[in-house]
Amino acid sequence: YIINPLPTVDIVGTNNVYQICESDPTGNDNTEVFDLTSQIPDLLEGNQTTPVSTYSVAFYEDATLTTLITNPS
């Protein structure tokens, strides 16, 4: 068996500032669509021991880890 350690999540990394603004300021519905999956490389940066392609990443609605975000992209 090969047991790989859990990846280290780079919360305060070099590139993972993800800002998004309301794209339609005239309609201003206070809602904007964004892609959480685009941030996976930044979250996993620095994990050199195992290829990043072998990690499975999931996004949850809250810290209880009970409700998956069905479409993070």
All heavy atoms as TSV, in Angstrom:
chain	resi	resn	atom	element	x	y	z
A	1	TYR	N	N	0.827	-1.192	0.000
A	1	TYR	CA	C	0.000	0.000	0.000
A	1	TYR	C	C	0.865	1.247	0.000
A	1	TYR	O	O	1.921	1.265	0.616
A	1	TYR	CB	C	-0.898	0.037	1.237
A	1	TYR	CG	C	-1.926	-1.061	1.252
A	1	TYR	CD1	C	-1.734	-2.206	2.014
A	1	TYR	CD2	C	-3.078	-0.942	0.509
A	1	TYR	CE1	C	-2.680	-3.210	2.035
A	1	TYR	CE2	C	-4.027	-1.942	0.526
A	1	TYR	CZ	C	-3.834	-3.084	1.283
A	1	TYR	OH	O	-4.775	-4.061	1.294
A	2	ILE	N	N	0.374	2.257	-0.670
A	2	ILE	CA	C	1.018	3.564	-0.644
A	2	ILE	C	C	0.052	4.532	0.019
A	2	ILE	O	O	-1.082	4.683	-0.437
A	2	ILE	CB	C	1.371	4.072	-2.055
A	2	ILE	CG1	C	2.382	3.130	-2.711
A	2	ILE	CG2	C	1.902	5.493	-2.001
A	2	ILE	CD1	C	2.664	3.456	-4.161
A	3	ILE	N	N	0.502	5.146	1.096
A	3	ILE	CA	C	-0.331	6.128	1.788
A	3	ILE	C	C	0.322	7.486	1.631
A	3	ILE	O	O	1.453	7.703	2.070
A	3	ILE	CB	C	-0.473	5.782	3.281
A	3	ILE	CG1	C	-1.145	4.419	3.413
A	3	ILE	CG2	C	-1.267	6.868	3.999
A	3	ILE	CD1	C	-1.216	3.889	4.814
A	4	ASN	N	N	-0.381	8.383	0.980
A	4	ASN	CA	C	0.124	9.741	0.788
A	4	ASN	C	C	-0.481	10.657	1.842
A	4	ASN	O	O	-1.648	10.507	2.205
A	4	ASN	CB	C	-0.238	10.257	-0.607
A	4	ASN	CG	C	0.461	9.466	-1.687
A	4	ASN	OD1	O	1.653	9.212	-1.603
A	4	ASN	ND2	N	-0.277	9.062	-2.690
A	5	PRO	N	N	0.294	11.616	2.317
A	5	PRO	CA	C	-0.256	12.555	3.306
A	5	PRO	C	C	-1.311	13.453	2.674
A	5	PRO	O	O	-1.342	13.640	1.458
A	5	PRO	CB	C	0.958	13.370	3.733
A	5	PRO	CG	C	1.894	13.270	2.572
A	5	PRO	CD	C	1.661	11.927	1.958
A	6	LEU	N	N	-2.194	13.988	3.522
A	6	LEU	CA	C	-3.167	14.957	3.029
A	6	LEU	C	C	-2.435	16.180	2.498
A	6	LEU	O	O	-1.375	16.546	3.014
A	6	LEU	CB	C	-4.112	15.367	4.155
A	6	LEU	CG	C	-5.073	14.294	4.652
A	6	LEU	CD1	C	-5.830	14.795	5.874
A	6	LEU	CD2	C	-6.046	13.906	3.557
A	7	PRO	N	N	-2.978	16.836	1.488
A	7	PRO	CA	C	-2.318	18.037	0.964
A	7	PRO	C	C	-2.397	19.178	1.964
A	7	PRO	O	O	-3.319	19.256	2.780
A	7	PRO	CB	C	-3.119	18.371	-0.300
A	7	PRO	CG	C	-4.466	17.778	-0.038
A	7	PRO	CD	C	-4.227	16.539	0.784
A	8	THR	N	N	-1.427	20.047	1.904
A	8	THR	CA	C	-1.455	21.265	2.687
A	8	THR	C	C	-2.203	22.310	1.879
A	8	THR	O	O	-1.865	22.571	0.730
A	8	THR	CB	C	-0.021	21.764	2.966
A	8	THR	OG1	O	0.680	20.727	3.649
A	8	THR	CG2	C	-0.032	23.023	3.795
A	9	VAL	N	N	-3.232	22.897	2.454
A	9	VAL	CA	C	-4.004	23.923	1.745
A	9	VAL	C	C	-3.368	25.263	2.027
A	9	VAL	O	O	-3.190	25.662	3.171
A	9	VAL	CB	C	-5.482	23.911	2.186
A	9	VAL	CG1	C	-6.245	25.040	1.517
A	9	VAL	CG2	C	-6.108	22.574	1.856
A	10	ASP	N	N	-2.995	25.953	0.964
A	10	ASP	CA	C	-2.285	27.222	1.057
A	10	ASP	C	C	-3.280	28.368	1.152
A	10	ASP	O	O	-3.613	29.007	0.164
A	10	ASP	CB	C	-1.383	27.383	-0.163
A	10	ASP	CG	C	-0.502	28.613	-0.080
A	10	ASP	OD1	O	-0.284	29.113	1.028
A	10	ASP	OD2	O	-0.044	29.075	-1.138
A	11	ILE	N	N	-3.779	28.621	2.370
A	11	ILE	CA	C	-4.775	29.676	2.568
A	11	ILE	C	C	-4.176	31.051	2.281
A	11	ILE	O	O	-4.780	31.888	1.637
A	11	ILE	CB	C	-5.327	29.642	4.011
A	11	ILE	CG1	C	-5.976	28.280	4.305
A	11	ILE	CG2	C	-6.324	30.762	4.242
A	11	ILE	CD1	C	-7.147	27.932	3.435
A	12	VAL	N	N	-2.985	31.305	2.759
A	12	VAL	CA	C	-2.339	32.598	2.539
A	12	VAL	C	C	-1.152	32.353	1.615
A	12	VAL	O	O	-0.021	32.303	2.039
A	12	VAL	CB	C	-1.879	33.231	3.869
A	12	VAL	CG1	C	-1.304	34.607	3.625
A	12	VAL	CG2	C	-3.026	33.310	4.850
A	13	GLY	N	N	-1.445	32.156	0.357
A	13	GLY	CA	C	-0.398	31.876	-0.614
A	13	GLY	C	C	0.043	33.116	-1.356
A	13	GLY	O	O	-0.324	34.231	-1.009
A	14	THR	N	N	0.799	32.897	-2.385
A	14	THR	CA	C	1.345	34.016	-3.145
A	14	THR	C	C	0.372	34.560	-4.177
A	14	THR	O	O	0.431	35.724	-4.533
A	14	THR	CB	C	2.637	33.581	-3.863
A	14	THR	OG1	O	2.343	32.433	-4.660
A	14	THR	CG2	C	3.716	33.244	-2.855
A	15	ASN	N	N	-0.537	33.713	-4.651
A	15	ASN	CA	C	-1.415	34.147	-5.742
A	15	ASN	C	C	-2.899	34.029	-5.442
A	15	ASN	O	O	-3.714	34.342	-6.285
A	15	ASN	CB	C	-1.133	33.300	-6.994
A	15	ASN	CG	C	0.265	33.479	-7.494
A	15	ASN	OD1	O	0.767	34.592	-7.545
A	15	ASN	ND2	N	0.914	32.387	-7.856
A	16	ASN	N	N	-3.276	33.531	-4.266
A	16	ASN	CA	C	-4.681	33.226	-4.089
A	16	ASN	C	C	-5.507	34.339	-3.452
A	16	ASN	O	O	-6.188	34.145	-2.474
A	16	ASN	CB	C	-4.892	31.895	-3.363
A	16	ASN	CG	C	-4.102	31.797	-2.091
A	16	ASN	OD1	O	-3.340	32.678	-1.775
A	16	ASN	ND2	N	-4.280	30.723	-1.351
A	17	VAL	N	N	-5.445	35.505	-4.064
A	17	VAL	CA	C	-6.377	36.584	-3.747
A	17	VAL	C	C	-7.423	36.534	-4.852
A	17	VAL	O	O	-7.116	36.686	-6.024
A	17	VAL	CB	C	-5.673	37.959	-3.733
A	17	VAL	CG1	C	-6.688	39.066	-3.559
A	17	VAL	CG2	C	-4.627	37.995	-2.638
A	18	TYR	N	N	-8.645	36.257	-4.479
A	18	TYR	CA	C	-9.704	36.090	-5.468
A	18	TYR	C	C	-10.772	37.129	-5.212
A	18	TYR	O	O	-11.607	36.987	-4.342
A	18	TYR	CB	C	-10.264	34.674	-5.359
A	18	TYR	CG	C	-11.226	34.280	-6.469
A	18	TYR	CD1	C	-11.013	34.646	-7.786
A	18	TYR	CD2	C	-12.335	33.511	-6.183
A	18	TYR	CE1	C	-11.872	34.270	-8.782
A	18	TYR	CE2	C	-13.211	33.118	-7.183
A	18	TYR	CZ	C	-12.975	33.498	-8.483
A	18	TYR	OH	O	-13.840	33.111	-9.478
A	19	GLN	N	N	-10.712	38.201	-5.962
A	19	GLN	CA	C	-11.688	39.275	-5.829
A	19	GLN	C	C	-12.603	39.259	-7.030
A	19	GLN	O	O	-12.180	38.990	-8.153
A	19	GLN	CB	C	-10.995	40.628	-5.764
A	19	GLN	CG	C	-10.269	40.881	-4.477
A	19	GLN	CD	C	-9.652	42.261	-4.468
A	19	GLN	OE1	O	-8.860	42.586	-5.337
A	19	GLN	NE2	N	-10.016	43.053	-3.492
A	20	ILE	N	N	-13.847	39.572	-6.787
A	20	ILE	CA	C	-14.807	39.671	-7.875
A	20	ILE	C	C	-15.776	40.806	-7.539
A	20	ILE	O	O	-16.129	41.004	-6.383
A	20	ILE	CB	C	-15.536	38.328	-8.099
A	20	ILE	CG1	C	-16.308	38.344	-9.398
A	20	ILE	CG2	C	-16.389	37.965	-6.927
A	20	ILE	CD1	C	-16.724	36.976	-9.871
A	21	CYS	N	N	-16.137	41.554	-8.554
A	21	CYS	CA	C	-17.043	42.692	-8.360
A	21	CYS	C	C	-18.305	42.478	-9.189
A	21	CYS	O	O	-18.313	41.730	-10.152
A	21	CYS	CB	C	-16.368	43.989	-8.799
A	21	CYS	SG	S	-14.907	44.388	-7.833
A	22	GLU	N	N	-19.328	43.183	-8.816
A	22	GLU	CA	C	-20.582	43.160	-9.573
A	22	GLU	C	C	-20.281	43.582	-11.005
A	22	GLU	O	O	-19.753	44.665	-11.244
A	22	GLU	CB	C	-21.578	44.116	-8.929
A	22	GLU	CG	C	-22.843	44.345	-9.681
A	22	GLU	CD	C	-23.797	43.175	-9.603
A	22	GLU	OE1	O	-24.025	42.658	-8.507
A	22	GLU	OE2	O	-24.295	42.791	-10.663
A	23	SER	N	N	-20.563	42.697	-11.952
A	23	SER	CA	C	-20.202	42.995	-13.341
A	23	SER	C	C	-21.211	43.904	-14.037
A	23	SER	O	O	-20.928	44.451	-15.090
A	23	SER	CB	C	-20.055	41.704	-14.137
A	23	SER	OG	O	-21.303	41.060	-14.251
A	24	ASP	N	N	-22.378	44.050	-13.472
A	24	ASP	CA	C	-23.400	44.890	-14.079
A	24	ASP	C	C	-23.841	45.955	-13.070
A	24	ASP	O	O	-24.879	45.830	-12.426
A	24	ASP	CB	C	-24.594	44.037	-14.501
A	24	ASP	CG	C	-25.675	44.854	-15.195
A	24	ASP	OD1	O	-25.378	45.985	-15.638
A	24	ASP	OD2	O	-26.816	44.374	-15.274
A	25	PRO	N	N	-23.048	47.021	-12.918
A	25	PRO	CA	C	-23.370	48.017	-11.895
A	25	PRO	C	C	-24.686	48.757	-12.140
A	25	PRO	O	O	-25.274	49.289	-11.216
A	25	PRO	CB	C	-22.190	48.976	-11.939
A	25	PRO	CG	C	-21.560	48.772	-13.269
A	25	PRO	CD	C	-21.863	47.360	-13.679
A	26	THR	N	N	-25.173	48.773	-13.381
A	26	THR	CA	C	-26.436	49.464	-13.629
A	26	THR	C	C	-27.617	48.626	-13.167
A	26	THR	O	O	-28.618	49.158	-12.698
A	26	THR	CB	C	-26.599	49.813	-15.120
A	26	THR	OG1	O	-26.509	48.618	-15.894
A	26	THR	CG2	C	-25.528	50.790	-15.569
A	27	GLY	N	N	-27.523	47.287	-13.311
A	27	GLY	CA	C	-28.587	46.402	-12.843
A	27	GLY	C	C	-28.448	46.104	-11.361
A	27	GLY	O	O	-29.418	45.852	-10.673
A	28	ASN	N	N	-27.252	46.126	-10.862
A	28	ASN	CA	C	-26.871	45.916	-9.470
A	28	ASN	C	C	-27.859	45.072	-8.669
A	28	ASN	O	O	-28.591	45.554	-7.829
A	28	ASN	CB	C	-26.646	47.255	-8.773
A	28	ASN	CG	C	-25.835	47.075	-7.504
A	28	ASN	OD1	O	-25.351	45.982	-7.224
A	28	ASN	ND2	N	-25.668	48.133	-6.753
A	29	ASP	N	N	-27.814	43.762	-8.927
A	29	ASP	CA	C	-28.669	42.847	-8.166
A	29	ASP	C	C	-27.916	42.219	-6.993
A	29	ASP	O	O	-28.406	41.296	-6.351
A	29	ASP	CB	C	-29.241	41.763	-9.070
A	29	ASP	CG	C	-28.154	40.931	-9.735
A	29	ASP	OD1	O	-26.955	41.185	-9.507
A	29	ASP	OD2	O	-28.516	39.996	-10.488
A	30	ASN	N	N	-26.701	42.719	-6.733
A	30	ASN	CA	C	-25.855	42.235	-5.637
A	30	ASN	C	C	-25.513	40.755	-5.751
A	30	ASN	O	O	-25.270	40.087	-4.762
A	30	ASN	CB	C	-26.502	42.514	-4.279
A	30	ASN	CG	C	-26.634	43.992	-4.010
A	30	ASN	OD1	O	-25.723	44.761	-4.290
A	30	ASN	ND2	N	-27.773	44.399	-3.480
A	31	THR	N	N	-25.499	40.252	-6.977
A	31	THR	CA	C	-25.170	38.859	-7.224
A	31	THR	C	C	-24.152	38.775	-8.344
A	31	THR	O	O	-24.252	39.487	-9.336
A	31	THR	CB	C	-26.433	38.070	-7.640
A	31	THR	OG1	O	-27.403	38.202	-6.609
A	31	THR	CG2	C	-26.131	36.612	-7.854
A	32	GLU	N	N	-23.169	37.903	-8.175
A	32	GLU	CA	C	-22.192	37.672	-9.235
A	32	GLU	C	C	-21.816	36.199	-9.219
A	32	GLU	O	O	-21.714	35.580	-8.165
A	32	GLU	CB	C	-20.951	38.543	-9.039
A	32	GLU	CG	C	-20.017	38.551	-10.207
A	32	GLU	CD	C	-20.692	38.974	-11.509
A	32	GLU	OE1	O	-21.391	40.006	-11.517
A	32	GLU	OE2	O	-20.528	38.265	-12.501
A	33	VAL	N	N	-21.630	35.622	-10.376
A	33	VAL	CA	C	-21.242	34.226	-10.513
A	33	VAL	C	C	-19.722	34.147	-10.555
A	33	VAL	O	O	-19.070	34.951	-11.228
A	33	VAL	CB	C	-21.840	33.621	-11.805
A	33	VAL	CG1	C	-21.358	32.198	-12.000
A	33	VAL	CG2	C	-23.353	33.698	-11.766
A	34	PHE	N	N	-19.149	33.205	-9.801
A	34	PHE	CA	C	-17.706	33.025	-9.828
A	34	PHE	C	C	-17.380	31.542	-9.835
A	34	PHE	O	O	-18.210	30.700	-9.514
A	34	PHE	CB	C	-17.027	33.738	-8.656
A	34	PHE	CG	C	-17.588	33.386	-7.307
A	34	PHE	CD1	C	-17.024	32.391	-6.534
A	34	PHE	CD2	C	-18.688	34.069	-6.811
A	34	PHE	CE1	C	-17.541	32.066	-5.306
A	34	PHE	CE2	C	-19.211	33.754	-5.564
A	34	PHE	CZ	C	-18.639	32.748	-4.815
A	35	ASP	N	N	-16.147	31.222	-10.206
A	35	ASP	CA	C	-15.707	29.849	-10.399
A	35	ASP	C	C	-14.712	29.452	-9.307
A	35	ASP	O	O	-13.543	29.836	-9.359
A	35	ASP	CB	C	-15.077	29.714	-11.782
A	35	ASP	CG	C	-14.634	28.305	-12.102
A	35	ASP	OD1	O	-14.833	27.397	-11.271
A	35	ASP	OD2	O	-14.081	28.109	-13.193
A	36	LEU	N	N	-15.168	28.697	-8.303
A	36	LEU	CA	C	-14.276	28.254	-7.228
A	36	LEU	C	C	-13.200	27.302	-7.738
A	36	LEU	O	O	-12.087	27.284	-7.221
A	36	LEU	CB	C	-15.083	27.561	-6.130
A	36	LEU	CG	C	-16.025	28.439	-5.321
A	36	LEU	CD1	C	-16.872	27.587	-4.391
A	36	LEU	CD2	C	-15.250	29.469	-4.528
A	37	THR	N	N	-13.513	26.516	-8.775
A	37	THR	CA	C	-12.544	25.539	-9.270
A	37	THR	C	C	-11.309	26.210	-9.870
A	37	THR	O	O	-10.255	25.600	-9.938
A	37	THR	CB	C	-13.182	24.599	-10.304
A	37	THR	OG1	O	-13.627	25.348	-11.431
A	37	THR	CG2	C	-14.341	23.824	-9.698
A	38	SER	N	N	-11.433	27.466	-10.271
A	38	SER	CA	C	-10.271	28.171	-10.823
A	38	SER	C	C	-9.214	28.443	-9.760
A	38	SER	O	O	-8.081	28.772	-10.083
A	38	SER	CB	C	-10.707	29.493	-11.469
A	38	SER	OG	O	-11.128	30.420	-10.470
A	39	GLN	N	N	-9.561	28.286	-8.496
A	39	GLN	CA	C	-8.641	28.562	-7.400
A	39	GLN	C	C	-7.912	27.320	-6.891
A	39	GLN	O	O	-7.040	27.421	-6.029
A	39	GLN	CB	C	-9.396	29.222	-6.247
A	39	GLN	CG	C	-10.046	30.537	-6.630
A	39	GLN	CD	C	-9.033	31.512	-7.202
A	39	GLN	OE1	O	-8.093	31.896	-6.522
A	39	GLN	NE2	N	-9.208	31.890	-8.454
A	40	ILE	N	N	-8.234	26.144	-7.406
A	40	ILE	CA	C	-7.605	24.912	-6.927
A	40	ILE	C	C	-6.081	24.937	-7.057
A	40	ILE	O	O	-5.382	24.574	-6.107
A	40	ILE	CB	C	-8.220	23.673	-7.615
A	40	ILE	CG1	C	-9.675	23.514	-7.158
A	40	ILE	CG2	C	-7.411	22.411	-7.308
A	40	ILE	CD1	C	-10.449	22.441	-7.905
A	41	PRO	N	N	-5.504	25.367	-8.177
A	41	PRO	CA	C	-4.037	25.400	-8.245
A	41	PRO	C	C	-3.398	26.273	-7.151
A	41	PRO	O	O	-2.365	25.913	-6.594
A	41	PRO	CB	C	-3.748	25.972	-9.640
A	41	PRO	CG	C	-4.961	25.625	-10.429
A	41	PRO	CD	C	-6.106	25.738	-9.463
A	42	ASP	N	N	-4.017	27.408	-6.835
A	42	ASP	CA	C	-3.472	28.262	-5.774
A	42	ASP	C	C	-3.621	27.615	-4.403
A	42	ASP	O	O	-2.749	27.741	-3.551
A	42	ASP	CB	C	-4.161	29.628	-5.766
A	42	ASP	CG	C	-3.651	30.539	-6.863
A	42	ASP	OD1	O	-2.526	30.310	-7.346
A	42	ASP	OD2	O	-4.376	31.457	-7.249
A	43	LEU	N	N	-4.736	26.934	-4.163
A	43	LEU	CA	C	-4.940	26.281	-2.868
A	43	LEU	C	C	-3.946	25.148	-2.632
A	43	LEU	O	O	-3.548	24.881	-1.514
A	43	LEU	CB	C	-6.369	25.738	-2.770
A	43	LEU	CG	C	-7.480	26.782	-2.705
A	43	LEU	CD1	C	-8.834	26.111	-2.857
A	43	LEU	CD2	C	-7.401	27.561	-1.409
A	44	LEU	N	N	-3.541	24.480	-3.709
A	44	LEU	CA	C	-2.644	23.340	-3.581
A	44	LEU	C	C	-1.195	23.656	-3.923
A	44	LEU	O	O	-0.366	22.745	-3.963
A	44	LEU	CB	C	-3.144	22.182	-4.457
A	44	LEU	CG	C	-4.494	21.587	-4.056
A	44	LEU	CD1	C	-4.906	20.497	-5.033
A	44	LEU	CD2	C	-4.461	21.058	-2.635
A	45	GLU	N	N	-0.880	24.930	-4.163
A	45	GLU	CA	C	0.506	25.252	-4.507
A	45	GLU	C	C	1.432	24.861	-3.369
A	45	GLU	O	O	1.093	24.933	-2.204
A	45	GLU	CB	C	0.659	26.732	-4.850
A	45	GLU	CG	C	0.578	27.672	-3.676
A	45	GLU	CD	C	0.695	29.131	-4.090
A	45	GLU	OE1	O	0.923	29.419	-5.270
A	45	GLU	OE2	O	0.530	29.977	-3.212
A	46	GLY	N	N	2.590	24.378	-3.723
A	46	GLY	CA	C	3.559	23.965	-2.721
A	46	GLY	C	C	3.477	22.499	-2.355
A	46	GLY	O	O	4.303	21.996	-1.604
A	47	ASN	N	N	2.498	21.770	-2.859
A	47	ASN	CA	C	2.394	20.329	-2.615
A	47	ASN	C	C	3.168	19.594	-3.691
A	47	ASN	O	O	2.635	19.232	-4.718
A	47	ASN	CB	C	0.925	19.882	-2.622
A	47	ASN	CG	C	0.194	20.323	-1.386
A	47	ASN	OD1	O	0.421	19.777	-0.312
A	47	ASN	ND2	N	-0.651	21.327	-1.519
A	48	GLN	N	N	4.448	19.394	-3.448
A	48	GLN	CA	C	5.319	18.793	-4.452
A	48	GLN	C	C	5.468	17.281	-4.307
A	48	GLN	O	O	5.992	16.636	-5.190
A	48	GLN	CB	C	6.704	19.444	-4.384
A	48	GLN	CG	C	6.688	20.942	-4.598
A	48	GLN	CD	C	6.145	21.330	-5.966
A	48	GLN	OE1	O	6.412	20.665	-6.955
A	48	GLN	NE2	N	5.374	22.395	-6.025
A	49	THR	N	N	5.039	16.714	-3.192
A	49	THR	CA	C	5.291	15.292	-2.961
A	49	THR	C	C	4.406	14.378	-3.790
A	49	THR	O	O	4.787	13.297	-4.147
A	49	THR	CB	C	5.117	14.939	-1.472
A	49	THR	OG1	O	3.803	15.303	-1.065
A	49	THR	CG2	C	6.126	15.678	-0.622
A	50	THR	N	N	3.200	14.810	-4.084
A	50	THR	CA	C	2.266	14.019	-4.883
A	50	THR	C	C	1.727	14.920	-5.982
A	50	THR	O	O	1.397	16.064	-5.719
A	50	THR	CB	C	1.096	13.520	-4.002
A	50	THR	OG1	O	1.637	12.779	-2.918
A	50	THR	CG2	C	0.156	12.641	-4.792
A	51	PRO	N	N	1.622	14.424	-7.205
A	51	PRO	CA	C	1.072	15.297	-8.266
A	51	PRO	C	C	-0.300	15.843	-7.897
A	51	PRO	O	O	-1.140	15.116	-7.377
A	51	PRO	CB	C	0.981	14.358	-9.464
A	51	PRO	CG	C	1.928	13.248	-9.170
A	51	PRO	CD	C	1.957	13.106	-7.669
A	52	VAL	N	N	-0.510	17.114	-8.161
A	52	VAL	CA	C	-1.780	17.770	-7.845
A	52	VAL	C	C	-2.939	17.070	-8.558
A	52	VAL	O	O	-4.055	17.039	-8.059
A	52	VAL	CB	C	-1.713	19.263	-8.221
A	52	VAL	CG1	C	-3.067	19.935	-8.068
A	52	VAL	CG2	C	-0.683	19.970	-7.355
A	53	SER	N	N	-2.675	16.462	-9.696
A	53	SER	CA	C	-3.742	15.801	-10.456
A	53	SER	C	C	-4.359	14.627	-9.705
A	53	SER	O	O	-5.437	14.159	-10.064
A	53	SER	CB	C	-3.202	15.327	-11.798
A	53	SER	OG	O	-2.170	14.376	-11.592
A	54	THR	N	N	-3.703	14.139	-8.661
A	54	THR	CA	C	-4.248	13.005	-7.917
A	54	THR	C	C	-5.147	13.438	-6.766
A	54	THR	O	O	-5.746	12.596	-6.111
A	54	THR	CB	C	-3.124	12.118	-7.347
A	54	THR	OG1	O	-2.361	12.876	-6.426
A	54	THR	CG2	C	-2.245	11.573	-8.446
A	55	TYR	N	N	-5.249	14.738	-6.508
A	55	TYR	CA	C	-6.099	15.228	-5.431
A	55	TYR	C	C	-7.529	15.421	-5.916
A	55	TYR	O	O	-7.774	15.825	-7.043
A	55	TYR	CB	C	-5.595	16.572	-4.888
A	55	TYR	CG	C	-4.283	16.487	-4.149
A	55	TYR	CD1	C	-3.221	17.294	-4.506
A	55	TYR	CD2	C	-4.124	15.622	-3.084
A	55	TYR	CE1	C	-2.014	17.222	-3.833
A	55	TYR	CE2	C	-2.920	15.541	-2.404
A	55	TYR	CZ	C	-1.871	16.347	-2.781
A	55	TYR	OH	O	-0.687	16.276	-2.114
A	56	SER	N	N	-8.474	15.160	-5.046
A	56	SER	CA	C	-9.875	15.442	-5.311
A	56	SER	C	C	-10.278	16.579	-4.380
A	56	SER	O	O	-10.098	16.489	-3.173
A	56	SER	CB	C	-10.713	14.195	-5.025
A	56	SER	OG	O	-12.067	14.494	-5.159
A	57	VAL	N	N	-10.813	17.653	-4.936
A	57	VAL	CA	C	-11.171	18.826	-4.153
A	57	VAL	C	C	-12.682	18.990	-4.168
A	57	VAL	O	O	-13.314	18.862	-5.217
A	57	VAL	CB	C	-10.494	20.096	-4.716
A	57	VAL	CG1	C	-10.919	21.332	-3.948
A	57	VAL	CG2	C	-8.981	19.949	-4.686
A	58	ALA	N	N	-13.263	19.267	-2.998
A	58	ALA	CA	C	-14.702	19.505	-2.885
A	58	ALA	C	C	-14.921	20.824	-2.165
A	58	ALA	O	O	-14.136	21.206	-1.304
A	58	ALA	CB	C	-15.372	18.364	-2.127
A	59	PHE	N	N	-15.981	21.521	-2.520
A	59	PHE	CA	C	-16.330	22.788	-1.889
A	59	PHE	C	C	-17.666	22.627	-1.173
A	59	PHE	O	O	-18.599	22.045	-1.717
A	59	PHE	CB	C	-16.420	23.903	-2.931
A	59	PHE	CG	C	-15.109	24.197	-3.592
A	59	PHE	CD1	C	-14.770	23.618	-4.798
A	59	PHE	CD2	C	-14.197	25.053	-2.993
A	59	PHE	CE1	C	-13.558	23.882	-5.406
A	59	PHE	CE2	C	-12.981	25.317	-3.591
A	59	PHE	CZ	C	-12.660	24.740	-4.800
A	60	TYR	N	N	-17.737	23.146	0.053
A	60	TYR	CA	C	-18.932	23.015	0.883
A	60	TYR	C	C	-19.556	24.373	1.159
A	60	TYR	O	O	-18.871	25.392	1.138
A	60	TYR	CB	C	-18.570	22.334	2.210
A	60	TYR	CG	C	-18.146	20.899	2.022
A	60	TYR	CD1	C	-16.834	20.569	1.739
A	60	TYR	CD2	C	-19.088	19.879	2.110
A	60	TYR	CE1	C	-16.453	19.252	1.548
A	60	TYR	CE2	C	-18.716	18.560	1.932
A	60	TYR	CZ	C	-17.401	18.247	1.650
A	60	TYR	OH	O	-17.032	16.943	1.455
A	61	GLU	N	N	-20.835	24.370	1.463
A	61	GLU	CA	C	-21.553	25.614	1.733
A	61	GLU	C	C	-21.189	26.231	3.075
A	61	GLU	O	O	-21.336	27.428	3.264
A	61	GLU	CB	C	-23.060	25.372	1.666
A	61	GLU	CG	C	-23.540	25.093	0.259
A	61	GLU	CD	C	-25.051	24.976	0.171
A	61	GLU	OE1	O	-25.740	25.290	1.148
A	61	GLU	OE2	O	-25.532	24.571	-0.902
A	62	ASP	N	N	-20.738	25.424	4.020
A	62	ASP	CA	C	-20.368	25.952	5.335
A	62	ASP	C	C	-19.288	25.084	5.972
A	62	ASP	O	O	-18.865	24.081	5.397
A	62	ASP	CB	C	-21.583	26.064	6.258
A	62	ASP	CG	C	-22.319	24.745	6.407
A	62	ASP	OD1	O	-21.671	23.679	6.371
A	62	ASP	OD2	O	-23.546	24.774	6.565
A	63	ALA	N	N	-18.858	25.451	7.142
A	63	ALA	CA	C	-17.750	24.779	7.803
A	63	ALA	C	C	-18.119	23.419	8.386
A	63	ALA	O	O	-17.238	22.691	8.840
A	63	ALA	CB	C	-17.183	25.678	8.903
A	64	THR	N	N	-19.393	23.048	8.382
A	64	THR	CA	C	-19.775	21.739	8.925
A	64	THR	C	C	-19.478	20.600	7.955
A	64	THR	O	O	-19.564	19.437	8.331
A	64	THR	CB	C	-21.269	21.712	9.292
A	64	THR	OG1	O	-22.027	21.897	8.104
A	64	THR	CG2	C	-21.611	22.745	10.340
A	65	LEU	N	N	-19.148	20.927	6.722
A	65	LEU	CA	C	-18.807	19.952	5.684
A	65	LEU	C	C	-19.922	18.944	5.433
A	65	LEU	O	O	-19.688	17.773	5.179
A	65	LEU	CB	C	-17.503	19.210	6.033
A	65	LEU	CG	C	-16.286	20.086	6.302
A	65	LEU	CD1	C	-15.102	19.225	6.680
A	65	LEU	CD2	C	-15.955	20.963	5.115
A	66	THR	N	N	-21.144	19.409	5.492
A	66	THR	CA	C	-22.281	18.522	5.261
A	66	THR	C	C	-22.981	18.772	3.933
A	66	THR	O	O	-23.556	17.853	3.370
A	66	THR	CB	C	-23.321	18.635	6.394
A	66	THR	OG1	O	-23.706	20.000	6.537
A	66	THR	CG2	C	-22.769	18.141	7.717
A	67	THR	N	N	-22.930	19.989	3.425
A	67	THR	CA	C	-23.646	20.312	2.190
A	67	THR	C	C	-22.662	20.737	1.112
A	67	THR	O	O	-22.068	21.812	1.177
A	67	THR	CB	C	-24.666	21.450	2.435
A	67	THR	OG1	O	-25.502	21.086	3.528
A	67	THR	CG2	C	-25.517	21.677	1.199
A	68	LEU	N	N	-22.481	19.852	0.132
A	68	LEU	CA	C	-21.593	20.157	-0.994
A	68	LEU	C	C	-22.185	21.253	-1.867
A	68	LEU	O	O	-23.409	21.307	-2.062
A	68	LEU	CB	C	-21.387	18.935	-1.860
A	68	LEU	CG	C	-20.363	17.910	-1.403
A	68	LEU	CD1	C	-20.501	16.633	-2.219
A	68	LEU	CD2	C	-18.960	18.463	-1.549
A	69	ILE	N	N	-21.340	22.108	-2.401
A	69	ILE	CA	C	-21.770	23.038	-3.442
A	69	ILE	C	C	-21.886	22.220	-4.717
A	69	ILE	O	O	-20.905	21.632	-5.170
A	69	ILE	CB	C	-20.772	24.202	-3.591
A	69	ILE	CG1	C	-20.745	25.035	-2.317
A	69	ILE	CG2	C	-21.124	25.055	-4.809
A	69	ILE	CD1	C	-19.716	26.139	-2.326
A	70	THR	N	N	-23.066	22.124	-5.277
A	70	THR	CA	C	-23.311	21.221	-6.386
A	70	THR	C	C	-22.587	21.625	-7.673
A	70	THR	O	O	-22.206	20.776	-8.462
A	70	THR	CB	C	-24.805	21.078	-6.678
A	70	THR	OG1	O	-25.364	22.374	-6.890
A	70	THR	CG2	C	-25.519	20.405	-5.511
A	71	ASN	N	N	-22.411	22.905	-7.892
A	71	ASN	CA	C	-21.738	23.357	-9.107
A	71	ASN	C	C	-20.725	24.460	-8.741
A	71	ASN	O	O	-21.028	25.645	-8.893
A	71	ASN	CB	C	-22.751	23.876	-10.127
A	71	ASN	CG	C	-22.114	24.243	-11.443
A	71	ASN	OD1	O	-20.908	24.073	-11.629
A	71	ASN	ND2	N	-22.895	24.771	-12.347
A	72	PRO	N	N	-19.527	24.098	-8.281
A	72	PRO	CA	C	-18.552	25.110	-7.880
A	72	PRO	C	C	-17.969	25.915	-9.035
A	72	PRO	O	O	-17.309	26.906	-8.837
A	72	PRO	CB	C	-17.475	24.307	-7.169
A	72	PRO	CG	C	-17.568	22.943	-7.743
A	72	PRO	CD	C	-19.013	22.749	-8.095
A	73	SER	N	N	-18.226	25.474	-10.268
A	73	SER	CA	C	-17.710	26.244	-11.401
A	73	SER	C	C	-18.759	27.183	-11.926
A	73	SER	O	O	-18.551	27.971	-12.768
A	73	SER	CB	C	-17.221	25.302	-12.503
A	73	SER	OG	O	-18.260	24.489	-12.954
